[in-house]
Amino acid sequence: MLPFRSEIRNSPSHPTIKIFLSDEALVPRIKKHLDHFNEIELVEIRKTHGRNREEDNLTVFFKDHVDITKMKTNIDSSLWWYFEEDLVD
């Protein structure tokens, strides 16, 4: 099982990225990890509504004029690095 999954959610008003973690105990730690990105305006912990989904997810909001596709790639890379380092420790 993968440690996380991320999805771009295209909203007309404010596109976001949703991050679903396989271990919900890590949600606060990952939220804190994402705070170092200057392009991120806000990271919220939200309840997930849907079948076969994790209970909580992180919803990432970006500042204006940020390339969301590029940011998804950056966030995914950063999270893979985070989980690799965490597994080594």
C-alpha positions in Angstrom: 0.0 0.0 0.0 1.3 3.4 -0.9 1.9 5.9 1.9 -0.1 8.6 0.2 -2.2 9.6 -2.8 -2.7 13.1 -4.2 -5.3 14.5 -6.6 -5.8 17.8 -8.2 -9.3 19.2 -7.7 -10.1 21.8 -10.3 -12.5 24.3 -8.9 -13.4 27.4 -10.9 -12.7 29.6 -8.0 -9.6 28.0 -6.4 -7.9 24.7 -7.6 -6.7 22.5 -4.8 -4.7 19.4 -4.2 -6.1 16.7 -1.9 -3.7 14.4 -0.2 -4.9 11.1 1.3 -2.6 9.3 3.7 -2.6 5.6 4.4 -1.7 6.3 8.0 -4.1 8.9 9.4 -1.9 9.4 12.4 0.6 11.2 10.1 -1.9 13.9 9.0 -0.7 16.5 11.5 3.0 15.8 10.7 2.5 16.0 7.0 0.5 19.2 7.4 3.5 20.7 9.2 5.8 19.4 6.5 3.8 21.2 3.8 4.0 24.5 5.6 7.5 25.1 4.3 6.2 25.6 0.7 6.1 29.3 0.0 3.4 28.8 -2.7 0.9 27.3 -0.3 -1.6 29.6 1.2 -3.3 27.2 3.5 -3.4 23.5 4.4 -6.6 22.2 6.0 -7.5 18.9 7.6 -10.9 17.9 6.3 -13.2 14.9 6.7 -13.5 12.7 3.6 -17.0 11.9 2.3 -17.1 8.8 0.3 -16.8 5.0 0.3 -13.5 3.2 0.7 -11.7 6.4 1.5 -9.5 7.5 4.4 -11.4 9.4 7.1 -9.3 12.6 6.9 -7.5 14.3 4.0 -5.3 17.3 3.6 -6.6 20.0 1.3 -3.9 22.3 0.0 -4.8 25.8 -1.2 -2.3 27.9 -3.2 -1.5 31.5 -3.6 -2.7 33.2 -6.8 -1.0 32.4 -10.1 0.6 29.2 -8.9 1.0 26.4 -11.5 -0.9 23.7 -9.7 0.5 20.9 -11.9 4.0 21.9 -11.1 3.1 22.1 -7.4 1.6 18.7 -7.4 4.9 17.3 -8.8 6.9 19.2 -6.2 4.6 18.1 -3.3 4.6 14.5 -4.5 8.4 14.5 -4.7 8.8 16.1 -1.3 6.4 13.5 0.3 8.2 10.6 -1.3 11.5 12.0 0.1 9.7 12.5 3.5 8.5 8.9 3.6 11.9 7.4 2.4 13.7 9.4 5.2 11.1 8.3 7.7 11.5 4.6 6.8 15.3 4.8 7.1 15.1 6.4 10.6 
